[in-house]
Amino acid sequence: MKKDPPMRYAPLESLRPTLLMLALALLASTQVLAADTRPNIVVLLADDLGYGDVGFHGSSIRTPNLDQLAATGVTLERYYVAPMCSPTRAGLMTGRYPIRFGMMRSVVPPYRDFGLDPAEVTIADMLATAGYEHRAVIGKWHLGHRRTKWLPGSQGFTHAVGCYNGAIDYFTHQRDGQLDWHRNGQPDLTEGYVTDMVGDAAVEFIEGVPLSEPYLLYVPFTAPHSPFQAKDEDLAKYPKLKGKQKTYAAMVDSLDQAIGRILTAIDERGDAENTFVLFSSDNGGVASVGSNGPLKGHKLTPYEGGVRVAAAARWPQGQVVGGRTIEQPMGYLDVFPTLMQVAEVSETPGHPLDGVGMLPTLQGDTTPVERPWYTYMDQNGGRRQHVAVHHGPWKLVGHRPAPDAAQGKTVYELYRLADDPNETTDVAEQHPEVVEQLKESLERFFSWQAAQQVPRYDEGRDELPPLENWTPRE
């Protein structure tokens, strides 16, 4: 082994400029370290998890880690999302109703040449301007895949692991016969069960970030979305269940385990106090397997069971006092402006935000936040639009013919959620004036519609073949 040469000492007088520069550099670095108390930000998103599929809502499925998150943080009892995957992801990313940029009425299927407009400002873009150098998405992207401009690396993220499509095989990682698992834009042949791989990649990212530097970690799991596939050891935990119900329970169990590993990694770094953690599902549970508890409806419906989901948040150092339940309605659109508050970002994006910064509410402010909340779904080929708006105690649900439908009429239902949270009694006939007010509100919502909208799910199914390894060519 070669030794270092002996050190030569210079006279003190000649070292003064160097010492001065070193002192200034040390002072600057100390100031940065002292000032850089920005929190880490972790957003965990389940896929098709029902409101009633977690222990803190009474499920028999084992979710100890999510239950602990809810117990040590705050339970968001009225947390709203879109009734399907891609629109929720788009709204979460931007803080804007996806109808404004064409991504609200349907998901992005494999054969669709459409994606999140790069002109939109994402949470990753926003946090980049705030000095967050480490910004990862790990899991299911589902915001466009046929052009590189729609991929995470073009939407503000510095690190991306996972799939571009939805509904990939949990063991082969394929969608429509092609591998859909990528690491920073390149096909990744890593083997394993997808839920485990998402959790492991998230832990790897956390452990790789320097302790003094804050990070954004967005983890959109594929579970428990179909295909219904689970590991044998998780299936064995539910001997009394059969068929899809058994598999679904095992998938939720595996999801909770992965979330537990992520939270443990945060704890072991000593970051738990100053890490903002948000968990929710992207929509309600599927009718055939998921449980939405007492709520009416399911995924792909505008009823509460389709759009009101299990959610919890935690940030001890940010004065988010745990052990509370918050009844204030909030949801996916509020993530962007709330993270602006968490990261103390004052510069607003050029586009108007539809969400509201809810950090004061999370911290205990009980001042009501009043605004209309809209739901829209036009995915299927039945040429029916399913819409809803709730504002204050009221919720109007409408089933109306699509603009290109040959015939049909709109049917409206009115519910007083304040007294009837499970939407059991339609009171439209008793309150026609409320119906008219909320119909006018819906028309304002539709006036925001972008000229170009993602086509319905069933359109163009055979027009575009799968990409090789789902890797864009442009």
Secondary structure, 3 states (H helix, E strand, C coil): CCCCCCCCCCCHHHHHHHHHHHHHHHHHHHHHHHHCCCCEEEEEEECCCCCCCCHHHCCCCCCHHHHHHHHHCEEECCEECCCCHHHHHHHHHHCCCHHHHCCCCCCCCCCCCCCCCCCCCCHHHHHHHCCCCEEEEEEECCCCCCCHHHCHHHCCCCEEEEECCCCCCCCCCEECCEECCEECCEECCCCCCHHHHHHHHHHHHHHHCCCCCCEEEEEECCCCCCCCCCCHHHHCCCCCCCHHHHHHHHHHHHHHHHHHHHHHHHHHCCCHHHEEEEEEECCCCCCCCCCCCCCCCCCCCCCHHHHEECEEEEEHHHCECCCEEECCCEEHHHHHHHHHHHCCCCCCCCCCCCCCCCHHHHCCCCCCCCCCEEEEECCCCCCEEEEEEEECCEEEEEEEECCCCCCCCCEEEEEECCCCCCCCCCCCCCCHHHHHHHHHHHHHHHCCCCCCCCCCCCCCCCCCCCCHHHCCCC
